[in-house]
Amino acid sequence: MKLFEYMGKELFAQYGVTVPKGRVVTSPEEAAKVAQEIGSTVVVKSQVLSGKRGKGGGIKFADNAEEARAAAEEILGMTVQGYKVETLLVEEKLQIDKELYLSITVDTSAKMPVIIASAEGGMEIEDVAEENIMKKHIDPLVGFSPYLGRETARRLGLTGPLAKEANKLMAGLVKMFKEKDAELVEINPLVISGDRLIAADSKVTIDDDALFRQKEAPVVEERTETEKKAHELGLAFVELGGDIAIMANGAGMAMGTLDTISYYGGSPANFLDAGGGTGMEETAQALELLLANKPKAVFINIFGGITRCDDVANAFLKVKQSREIPVPVVIRMVGTNEEEAIKLLSENGIEAYKVMHEAAQKVVELAKA
């Protein structure tokens, strides 16, 4: 279970990690009040379970209470990466001298926690060169040691009082990771601000299988609005952030389609498993979901077993007749009643492919056009 940023920071504070002054709010009036209490420039941050909030307009700066109120009015209710913004975090704007990266997660191959640290913070850790990343395992039988803290501080380029503070900070994070049954504890960026180390952001994930032990853990709804609608229809749907909407029948087929799209340089917008025996009405509703996310192209990949290809073709034609489809659609169908399906589509001016990689290559080309 993922936690919102403010929830992660509340845990950080409990374990001795310094966080910016601030408070979570749910209205513009509260935002203005918190900004006035802080008394300096503040940052108003949408609380959604997604990154890229700044690019989506979900983070704004305010020099006074009235600007904080206006920023809150603008952000509350908007949608960021598929999530509706219902809460905000208003906190002090930090003086940033340098940004670092620090996290603890589980190395499943080594079967033990691992500290990941980099002096190049503020960006996705995947974008940092491998030689600039430190990875140190924490032996569960030994636990965290001051030596490990000093080694991590050294790799982060910290000396003197900052190195001592980093050692204390990491000891707190390791304790939190263990006691809260976390899968991930991440600070990015960890900011050097004068003579302090401050967690400017937080990403914390609790192991779902350990929630029975975490009686005080909050309940967080992780699904986006679209994912909730898909769940109500009985469909497996996950948003991925790309621009090619994908509908396939069966989890294996859906995953194979994602891989093929990626192989040809495309970026999947979602994972939608239409199921093995989805009816025409449900299929039509699934297509509506795909189009609601405004992709650049749609790829329908059906292997007809229990699912009949002509049912899917009829569902697609039903949607096409009832609404304008503003993006290109590529269809690949093979299996039960494929000839009937291809004839239906052909009569309506739509070409259907029988080979997956040819169709995947085509939809990637169309999405990039």
Protein Blocks (a to p, Z undefined) as FASTA:
>chain_A
ZZdfklmmmmmmmnopacdeddddfbfklmmmmmmmnopacdddddddbehklmnopacc
dfbfklmmmmmmmmnopaeehiacfbdcdddddddfbdcdddddddfknopacddddfbg
hiafklpcfklpccddddfklopafklmmmmmmmnopahjllmmmmmmmmmmmmmmmmno
pabdcddddddehjaccdfbdcddddfklmmmmmmbccddfbdfklmmmmmnopacddeh
iabdcddedjklmmmmmmmmmmnopacfbdcdebjkbcfklmmmmmmmmmmnopabdcdd
dddfkbcfklmmmmmmmmmmmpccfbdcddddedehklmmmmmmmmnopacdfbfklmmm
mmmmmmmZZ
